Amino acid sequence: MVVITGRPNRCTHDLREWIALLQQQGELVEVGAEVDPYLEVTEIVDRTVKARGPALLFRNVRGSSHPLLANQFGTERRMCVALGVDSLDTASDRLSELMTMQRPFGVAERIRGAARLRRLSESLPVVIEGNAPSQEIICEPNLDRLPIQHCWPGDAARFVTLPLVITKDPGTGRRNVGIYRMQKIDSRTCYVHWQIHKDGAQDWQAMGERLEVAVALGCDPITTYAASAPLPRDVDEFIVAGLLRGRAVDLVKATTVDLEVPARAEIVLEGYIQRQELGVEGPFGDHTGYYSPPEPFPVMHLTAMTMRRDAIYPSIVVGIPPAEDAWLCKATERIFLPMLRIAAPEIVDYDLPIAGAFQHCAIVSIRKSYPGQARKIMNVLWGSGLLSLLKCVVVVDHFVDVHDYEAVFFHVAANVDPARDTVLTVGPLDQLDHAADRHCLGGKLGIDGTHKIAGETNRPWPERITMSRDVAKLVDRRWPEYGIRDVTENGTPQRRRTLF
């Protein structure tokens, strides 16, 4: 876990402030050499991400006059700086206080409740009048002007990989903002990859003859993060961005569709989709490490393109983990832990391994107090939002560090009787899961790696091995006398690593 000494700089207002902050923090490299958006940029970015290298601003992209920004979220430290927090664990504070608001009974509780409501009110997006930076240039739509990448050799075409796709529920008018990849068809049309479990797909399925769509490219990092977060359907992503920023997101009316768009975005695409107009999208080299297969998705027709002067195009490269999206997902893991505890207070911590592409596996630690509790937790996760797509849930005791995979493996190997402690069931799976026997539906595995108590086993459970504290303190105090230097660090005795 990265902890940044001293509070990071304030949250940034837009992508340009964010780039300036990355430069100030020594976290960005400007690449002046000409690079090709066909495969070459991906290879450069992929090597940099896996080496935990800097954000990259490509100033000279072949075929386009617009710079390309990549790897802005590619390390835990940059993700912390983006969110303006000391560690990802503290990023949940603003959201968790909203989710845990209760009726105030005392004076102090009422004061705190009023302060929370004020912060919520200050986080509501503001629609500004007049000219906005994102509309400095209004032009005919032309995707050929943008440095859109062809990421992997087997991709069907060029893909916009970091779009904030904005729609409204046709029935309620509720806004949704999500990151859904877009495959370029030609200069004025593209596919929108709305997976069946995502909110944007619900708007699409509920549409009449036409659904208006806007796409923001190049927002401040918190607004971009909020668009990626698996929020409940009725929660506005721009409000969440305002809560995390401590400042409302400014919006402006789009020029050709009845939608509001981020006023300080670098580029905005406006358009619509029509009912029953589908085309074959994909394949695309995805975050699963495999190509997602071709499937039918809707066609977006562009009606306008607006942008800032000298607009910067943002991109993200996904593929075999770890990729840049790892830290967007790790931020979500940390931010949503308090909300998960509302559903199951016995949860101590959880981990979504990067190597598991996040939707494949979860490790959960709990304070266990009754038989079958680990199975309850499996069902809590399989019934919670997009965690319902998890293929495997591993439950361990509260004293196990879920982020230490060796410790988790030890306890699973030591505590599990496969005939007793594994659960096999069937449920929804991610649309990108190529291993599923059926489309979006397949098997799920639960593993109870906790110690067993009465009602779960017919045998007495043994006691864990631990050294007495008095002896451990004695050895700490006397360590310099022993002359065993190869297991010390800066003169301090280091206890043998334990898996408990």
C-alpha positions as CSV (number, residue, x, y, z in Angstrom):
1,M,0.0,0.0,0.0
2,V,1.4,3.4,-1.0
3,V,1.1,6.2,1.5
4,I,2.1,9.6,0.2
5,T,3.9,11.8,2.8
6,G,1.9,14.9,3.3
7,R,-1.5,15.5,1.6
8,P,-1.2,15.5,-2.2
9,N,-2.0,18.7,-4.1
10,R,-5.6,19.7,-4.5
11,C,-7.9,17.9,-6.9
12,T,-7.4,19.2,-10.4
13,H,-10.1,21.1,-12.3
14,D,-9.5,19.6,-15.8
15,L,-7.1,17.4,-17.8
16,R,-4.7,20.3,-18.3
17,E,-4.3,21.0,-14.6
18,W,-3.9,17.3,-14.1
19,I,-1.1,17.1,-16.7
20,A,0.6,20.1,-15.1
21,L,0.4,18.4,-11.7
22,L,1.9,15.2,-13.1
23,Q,4.8,17.2,-14.5
24,Q,5.3,18.9,-11.2
25,Q,5.3,15.5,-9.4
26,G,7.8,14.1,-11.9
27,E,5.2,11.6,-13.0
28,L,5.0,12.5,-16.8
29,V,7.3,12.2,-19.8
30,E,6.6,14.1,-23.0
31,V,7.5,12.1,-26.1
32,G,8.5,14.3,-29.0
33,A,9.4,11.5,-31.4
34,E,6.8,10.7,-34.1
35,V,4.8,7.6,-33.0
36,D,2.3,5.5,-34.9
37,P,-1.2,5.0,-33.3
38,Y,-1.3,1.7,-35.2
39,L,0.2,-0.8,-32.6
40,E,3.4,1.2,-31.8
41,V,1.8,3.4,-29.1
42,T,0.3,0.3,-27.5
43,E,3.7,-1.4,-27.3
44,I,5.3,1.7,-25.8
45,V,2.6,2.1,-23.2
46,D,2.3,-1.5,-22.3
47,R,6.1,-1.7,-21.6
48,T,5.9,1.5,-19.5
49,V,2.9,0.3,-17.5
50,K,4.4,-3.0,-16.6
51,A,7.6,-1.3,-15.5
52,R,5.5,1.1,-13.3
53,G,6.7,3.9,-15.4
54,P,5.4,7.5,-15.9
55,A,2.4,8.9,-17.7
56,L,3.1,9.6,-21.3
57,L,2.1,12.6,-23.4
58,F,2.8,11.8,-27.1
59,R,3.2,15.2,-28.8
60,N,3.7,13.9,-32.4
61,V,1.2,11.2,-33.3
62,R,1.3,10.2,-37.0
63,G,-1.9,11.3,-38.8
64,S,-3.2,13.7,-36.2
65,S,-2.4,17.2,-34.8
66,H,-3.7,16.3,-31.4
67,P,-1.4,15.0,-28.6
68,L,-2.3,11.7,-27.0
69,L,-2.1,11.1,-23.2
70,A,-1.7,7.5,-21.9
71,N,-0.9,5.8,-18.6
72,Q,-2.2,8.7,-16.5
73,F,-3.5,6.2,-13.9
74,G,-0.8,3.6,-14.2
75,T,0.6,3.4,-10.6
76,E,-0.9,3.4,-7.2
77,R,0.8,6.7,-6.4
78,R,-0.6,8.4,-9.4
79,M,-4.1,7.1,-8.5
80,C,-3.7,8.6,-5.1
81,V,-2.5,11.9,-6.5
82,A,-5.4,11.9,-8.9
83,L,-7.9,11.5,-6.1
84,G,-6.1,13.9,-3.8
85,V,-5.7,11.4,-1.0
86,D,-2.8,10.0,1.0
87,S,-3.8,6.4,0.3
88,L,-6.5,4.7,-1.6
89,D,-8.1,3.5,1.7
90,T,-8.9,7.1,2.6
91,A,-10.6,7.8,-0.7
92,S,-13.9,6.3,0.5
93,D,-14.4,8.8,3.3
94,R,-16.7,11.2,1.4
95,L,-18.8,8.5,-0.1
96,S,-19.1,6.3,2.9
97,E,-20.4,9.1,5.1
98,L,-23.2,9.7,2.5
99,M,-24.0,6.0,2.3
100,T,-24.2,5.7,6.2
101,M,-26.3,8.8,6.8
102,Q,-29.0,8.1,9.4
103,R,-31.6,10.1,11.2
104,P,-29.8,12.5,13.6
105,F,-31.0,12.2,17.2
106,G,-28.7,14.4,19.1
107,V,-27.4,18.0,18.6
108,A,-23.9,16.8,17.5
109,E,-25.4,14.3,15.1
110,R,-27.7,16.9,13.6
111,I,-24.7,19.3,13.1
112,R,-22.7,16.5,11.4
113,G,-25.8,15.6,9.3
114,A,-26.3,19.2,8.2
115,A,-22.6,19.4,7.2
116,R,-23.0,16.2,5.2
117,L,-26.1,17.5,3.4
118,R,-24.2,20.8,2.6
119,R,-21.3,18.8,1.1
120,L,-23.8,16.8,-1.0
121,S,-25.5,20.0,-2.1
122,E,-22.2,21.5,-3.1
123,S,-21.4,18.4,-5.1
124,L,-24.4,18.6,-7.4
125,P,-23.3,19.4,-11.0
126,V,-23.8,22.9,-12.2
127,V,-24.9,23.8,-15.7
128,I,-23.2,26.9,-16.8
129,E,-24.5,29.4,-19.4
130,G,-22.6,30.7,-22.4
131,N,-19.3,29.5,-23.8
132,A,-17.4,26.7,-22.2
133,P,-13.9,25.5,-22.8
134,S,-15.1,22.2,-24.3
135,Q,-17.0,24.3,-27.0
136,E,-14.3,26.7,-28.0
137,I,-14.3,25.0,-31.4
138,I,-17.5,23.6,-32.9
139,C,-17.1,21.6,-36.1
140,E,-18.4,18.9,-38.3
141,P,-17.7,15.5,-36.8
142,N,-14.6,13.9,-38.1
143,L,-13.1,11.0,-36.2
144,D,-10.2,10.9,-38.6
145,R,-8.8,14.0,-36.9
146,L,-8.2,12.2,-33.6
147,P,-5.2,9.9,-32.9
148,I,-7.4,6.9,-32.2
149,Q,-5.3,3.8,-31.6
150,H,-5.4,0.4,-33.3
151,C,-4.2,-1.3,-30.1
152,W,-3.6,-5.0,-30.8
153,P,-2.8,-6.9,-34.1
154,G,-6.1,-8.8,-33.9
155,D,-8.3,-5.8,-33.2
156,A,-11.1,-5.2,-35.8
157,A,-10.3,-1.5,-36.2
158,R,-9.3,1.6,-34.2
159,F,-11.0,1.9,-30.8
160,V,-11.7,4.9,-28.6
161,T,-10.8,3.4,-25.3
162,L,-11.4,6.1,-22.6
163,P,-14.7,7.7,-23.6
164,L,-17.2,9.0,-21.0
165,V,-20.4,8.0,-22.7
166,I,-23.4,10.0,-21.5
167,T,-27.1,9.0,-21.9
168,K,-30.4,9.5,-20.2
169,D,-32.9,6.9,-19.1
170,P,-35.8,7.3,-21.7
171,G,-38.4,6.8,-19.0
172,T,-37.0,8.7,-16.0
173,G,-34.5,11.1,-17.5
174,R,-31.9,9.8,-15.1
175,R,-28.4,10.4,-16.4
176,N,-25.8,7.7,-16.8
177,V,-22.1,8.2,-17.4
178,G,-20.0,5.1,-18.2
179,I,-16.8,4.1,-20.0
180,Y,-17.7,1.9,-22.9
181,R,-15.2,1.4,-25.7
182,M,-16.2,2.6,-29.2
183,Q,-15.0,1.1,-32.4
184,K,-14.5,3.5,-35.3
185,I,-16.5,2.6,-38.4
186,D,-15.7,5.7,-40.4
187,S,-15.3,9.4,-39.8
188,R,-18.9,9.9,-38.6
189,T,-20.0,6.6,-37.1
190,C,-18.8,4.1,-34.5
191,Y,-20.1,1.2,-32.4
192,V,-20.8,1.6,-28.7
193,H,-19.9,-1.4,-26.7
194,W,-22.7,-1.5,-24.2
195,Q,-22.3,-4.7,-22.2
196,I,-25.6,-6.3,-21.1
197,H,-25.0,-5.8,-17.4
198,K,-24.1,-2.1,-17.6
199,D,-26.4,0.9,-17.1
200,G,-25.8,2.3,-20.5
201,A,-27.2,-1.0,-22.0
202,Q,-30.3,-0.5,-19.9
203,D,-30.9,2.9,-21.4
204,W,-30.3,1.4,-24.9
205,Q,-32.7,-1.4,-24.3
206,A,-35.4,1.0,-23.0
207,M,-35.1,3.5,-25.9
208,G,-37.8,4.3,-28.3
209,E,-36.8,4.9,-31.9
210,R,-33.8,7.1,-31.1
211,L,-31.5,7.6,-28.1
212,E,-29.2,10.7,-27.9
213,V,-25.6,10.1,-26.8
214,A,-22.7,12.4,-25.9
215,V,-19.1,11.3,-25.4
216,A,-16.6,13.4,-23.3
217,L,-13.0,12.8,-24.0
218,G,-10.3,14.2,-21.7
219,C,-11.8,15.2,-18.3
220,D,-10.2,15.7,-14.9
221,P,-9.1,12.4,-13.5
222,I,-11.8,12.1,-10.8
223,T,-14.6,12.6,-13.2
224,T,-13.0,10.0,-15.4
225,Y,-12.7,7.7,-12.4
226,A,-16.3,8.2,-11.4
227,A,-17.5,7.2,-14.9
228,S,-15.6,3.9,-14.4
229,A,-17.0,3.1,-11.0
230,P,-19.8,0.4,-10.6
231,L,-22.3,2.8,-9.0
232,P,-26.0,1.9,-8.3
233,R,-28.2,2.7,-11.2
234,D,-29.9,5.7,-9.6
235,V,-26.6,7.4,-8.6
236,D,-25.4,10.2,-10.9
237,E,-21.7,9.8,-11.7
238,F,-21.2,13.5,-11.8
239,I,-22.5,13.9,-8.3
240,V,-20.0,11.2,-7.1
241,A,-17.2,13.0,-8.9
242,G,-18.2,16.2,-7.1
243,L,-18.2,14.4,-3.8
244,L,-14.7,13.0,-4.4
245,R,-13.4,16.3,-5.8
246,G,-15.0,18.4,-3.1
247,R,-16.2,20.7,-5.9
248,A,-19.1,20.4,-8.3
249,V,-18.5,19.3,-11.9
250,D,-19.4,22.1,-14.3
251,L,-21.6,21.0,-17.2
252,V,-22.8,22.8,-20.4
253,K,-25.7,22.0,-22.8
254,A,-24.5,20.1,-25.8
255,T,-24.9,21.8,-29.1
256,T,-27.0,19.2,-31.0
257,V,-28.5,16.8,-28.4
258,D,-30.5,17.3,-25.2
259,L,-27.7,16.3,-22.9
260,E,-25.3,18.1,-20.6
261,V,-21.5,17.5,-21.0
262,P,-18.5,18.4,-18.9
263,A,-17.7,22.0,-19.6
264,R,-13.9,21.5,-19.4
265,A,-13.6,18.3,-21.4
266,E,-11.0,18.4,-24.2
267,I,-13.3,16.9,-26.8
268,V,-17.0,16.1,-27.0
269,L,-18.7,13.9,-29.6
270,E,-22.5,14.3,-30.0
271,G,-24.9,12.0,-31.8
272,Y,-27.6,9.4,-31.6
273,I,-28.3,5.7,-32.1
274,Q,-31.4,4.3,-33.8
275,R,-33.4,1.3,-32.7
276,Q,-32.5,-2.0,-34.3
277,E,-29.4,-0.5,-36.1
278,L,-26.7,-2.9,-35.0
279,G,-23.4,-3.9,-36.5
280,V,-20.7,-6.4,-35.7
281,E,-18.2,-4.9,-33.2
282,G,-14.9,-6.5,-32.3
283,P,-12.7,-8.4,-31.9
284,F,-10.8,-6.3,-29.4
285,G,-7.8,-7.1,-27.2
286,D,-9.4,-6.7,-23.7
287,H,-8.4,-6.5,-20.1
288,T,-9.0,-10.3,-19.7
289,G,-5.8,-10.8,-21.7
290,Y,-7.7,-12.3,-24.6
291,Y,-9.6,-10.9,-27.6
292,S,-13.3,-10.4,-26.9
293,P,-15.2,-11.9,-29.9
294,P,-17.3,-10.1,-32.4
295,E,-20.8,-9.3,-31.2
296,P,-23.7,-7.1,-32.4
297,F,-23.7,-3.6,-30.8
298,P,-25.5,-0.3,-31.7
299,V,-24.2,2.3,-34.2
300,M,-23.7,5.9,-33.0
301,H,-24.1,8.6,-35.7
302,L,-22.2,11.7,-34.9
303,T,-24.0,15.1,-35.3
304,A,-21.3,17.4,-33.9
305,M,-17.8,17.5,-32.5
306,T,-16.7,20.2,-30.1
307,M,-13.3,20.7,-28.5
308,R,-10.9,23.0,-26.8
309,R,-8.1,24.7,-28.8
310,D,-5.1,22.4,-29.0
311,A,-7.3,19.5,-27.6
312,I,-5.5,16.6,-26.0
313,Y,-6.9,13.1,-26.7
314,P,-6.9,10.6,-23.8
315,S,-6.4,6.9,-24.2
316,I,-6.0,3.8,-22.1
317,V,-4.4,0.5,-23.1
318,V,-5.8,-2.7,-21.8
319,G,-4.5,-6.3,-22.3
320,I,-2.7,-8.9,-20.2
321,P,-2.7,-7.7,-16.6
322,P,-1.3,-5.6,-15.1
323,A,-2.5,-2.8,-17.4
324,E,-3.4,0.8,-16.6
325,D,-7.0,0.0,-15.6
326,A,-5.6,-2.0,-12.7
327,W,-5.4,1.1,-10.5
328,L,-8.8,2.4,-11.5
329,C,-10.2,-0.9,-10.3
330,K,-8.1,-0.9,-7.2
331,A,-9.4,2.6,-6.3
332,T,-12.9,1.1,-6.7
333,E,-12.0,-1.8,-4.5
334,R,-10.9,0.5,-1.7
335,I,-13.6,3.2,-2.1
336,F,-16.5,0.6,-2.0
337,L,-15.3,-1.4,1.0
338,P,-17.4,0.7,3.5
339,M,-20.5,0.2,1.3
340,L,-19.9,-3.6,1.2
341,R,-19.7,-3.6,5.0
342,I,-23.1,-2.0,5.2
343,A,-24.5,-5.2,3.6
344,A,-22.2,-7.5,5.7
345,P,-20.7,-5.8,8.8
346,E,-18.6,-8.8,9.6
347,I,-16.4,-8.1,6.5
348,V,-13.0,-6.9,7.5
349,D,-11.4,-6.4,4.1
350,Y,-11.4,-7.7,0.6
351,D,-9.1,-7.9,-2.4
352,L,-9.9,-8.2,-6.1
353,P,-6.6,-9.5,-7.6
354,I,-5.3,-7.7,-10.6
355,A,-4.3,-11.0,-12.2
356,G,-7.9,-12.1,-11.9
357,A,-9.0,-9.2,-14.1
358,F,-11.2,-8.1,-11.1
359,Q,-14.3,-9.8,-12.2
360,H,-12.9,-13.3,-11.8
361,C,-12.0,-13.6,-8.2
362,A,-12.5,-11.9,-4.8
363,I,-10.8,-12.7,-1.5
364,V,-12.7,-11.7,1.6
365,S,-11.8,-11.7,5.3
366,I,-14.5,-11.9,8.0
367,R,-15.0,-12.0,11.7
368,K,-16.7,-15.3,12.0
369,S,-19.2,-16.0,14.7
370,Y,-21.6,-18.7,13.5
371,P,-21.7,-21.8,11.2
372,G,-22.2,-21.1,7.5
373,Q,-21.2,-17.5,7.7
374,A,-18.6,-17.8,5.0
375,R,-21.3,-19.1,2.6
376,K,-23.5,-16.1,3.6
377,I,-20.7,-13.8,2.5
378,M,-20.3,-15.6,-0.8
379,N,-24.0,-14.9,-1.5
380,V,-23.7,-11.3,-0.4
381,L,-21.0,-10.7,-3.0
382,W,-22.9,-12.6,-5.7
383,G,-25.9,-10.4,-4.9
384,S,-24.1,-7.1,-4.9
385,G,-24.1,-5.0,-8.1
386,L,-21.3,-6.0,-10.5
387,L,-19.7,-8.2,-7.9
388,S,-22.5,-10.6,-9.0
389,L,-20.3,-11.4,-12.0
390,L,-17.5,-12.9,-9.8
391,K,-16.5,-16.4,-10.7
392,C,-14.7,-17.2,-7.5
393,V,-15.1,-16.0,-3.9
394,V,-12.5,-17.1,-1.3
395,V,-13.4,-16.4,2.4
396,V,-10.7,-16.3,5.1
397,D,-10.6,-15.3,8.8
398,H,-10.1,-11.7,10.0
399,F,-6.5,-12.2,10.9
400,V,-5.5,-13.2,7.4
401,D,-4.2,-10.3,5.2
402,V,-6.3,-10.7,2.0
403,H,-3.6,-8.7,0.0
404,D,-1.0,-11.3,0.9
405,Y,-1.8,-14.1,-1.6
406,E,0.8,-16.5,-0.1
407,A,-0.9,-16.2,3.3
408,V,-4.3,-16.7,1.7
409,F,-3.1,-19.8,-0.2
410,F,-1.7,-21.2,3.1
411,H,-5.0,-20.9,4.9
412,V,-7.0,-22.2,2.0
413,A,-4.7,-25.2,1.7
414,A,-4.6,-25.8,5.5
415,N,-8.3,-25.2,6.3
416,V,-10.3,-26.5,3.3
417,D,-11.9,-29.9,3.0
418,P,-13.0,-29.7,-0.6
419,A,-16.0,-32.0,0.1
420,R,-17.2,-29.7,2.8
421,D,-15.9,-26.2,2.1
422,T,-16.5,-25.6,-1.6
423,V,-19.6,-24.3,-3.2
424,L,-20.5,-24.7,-6.8
425,T,-23.4,-22.8,-8.3
426,V,-24.5,-21.1,-11.5
427,G,-25.1,-17.4,-12.1
428,P,-24.4,-14.4,-14.3
429,L,-20.9,-13.9,-15.7
430,D,-19.2,-11.0,-17.4
431,Q,-20.0,-10.6,-21.0
432,L,-16.3,-10.6,-21.8
433,D,-15.7,-14.0,-20.1
434,H,-14.6,-16.3,-22.9
435,A,-14.4,-19.3,-20.6
436,A,-18.1,-19.4,-19.8
437,D,-19.9,-22.3,-21.4
438,R,-22.9,-20.1,-22.1
439,H,-23.1,-16.4,-23.0
440,C,-23.0,-14.3,-19.8
441,L,-23.9,-17.3,-17.7
442,G,-21.8,-20.0,-16.1
443,G,-20.4,-21.7,-13.0
444,K,-19.3,-20.0,-9.8
445,L,-16.9,-21.3,-7.1
446,G,-17.0,-20.5,-3.4
447,I,-14.1,-21.5,-1.1
448,D,-14.5,-21.4,2.7
449,G,-10.9,-21.0,4.0
450,T,-12.0,-20.0,7.5
451,H,-11.4,-22.0,10.7
452,K,-14.3,-24.4,11.4
453,I,-16.5,-24.2,14.4
454,A,-19.2,-26.3,16.1
455,G,-21.9,-27.2,13.6
456,E,-19.4,-27.2,10.7
457,T,-17.1,-30.1,11.6
458,N,-17.3,-33.2,13.7
459,R,-13.7,-32.8,14.9
460,P,-12.2,-30.3,17.4
461,W,-10.4,-27.5,15.5
462,P,-6.7,-27.2,16.5
463,E,-5.1,-24.1,18.0
464,R,-2.9,-21.9,15.8
465,I,0.8,-21.8,16.6
466,T,1.9,-18.4,18.1
467,M,4.9,-17.4,20.2
468,S,4.3,-15.8,23.5
469,R,4.6,-12.0,23.5
470,D,7.0,-12.0,26.4
471,V,9.5,-14.1,24.6
472,A,9.1,-12.1,21.3
473,K,9.8,-8.9,23.2
474,L,12.8,-10.5,25.0
475,V,14.3,-11.6,21.7
476,D,13.7,-8.1,20.2
477,R,15.6,-6.5,23.1
478,R,18.5,-9.0,23.1
479,W,18.9,-9.3,19.3
480,P,22.1,-7.3,19.0
481,E,23.7,-9.7,21.4
482,Y,23.1,-12.7,19.1
483,G,25.3,-11.3,16.2
484,I,22.8,-12.6,13.6
485,R,23.2,-9.7,11.1
486,D,21.8,-11.3,7.9
487,V,18.2,-11.1,9.1
488,T,18.3,-7.6,10.5
489,E,17.4,-4.3,8.8
490,N,19.0,-1.1,9.9
491,G,20.0,-2.8,13.1
492,T,16.4,-3.8,14.0
493,P,15.6,-7.4,14.4
494,Q,13.1,-8.7,11.9
495,R,10.9,-11.5,13.1
496,R,10.5,-14.4,10.8
497,R,7.7,-13.8,8.3
498,T,4.6,-15.6,9.4
499,L,1.6,-16.6,7.4
500,F,-0.7,-16.0,10.3
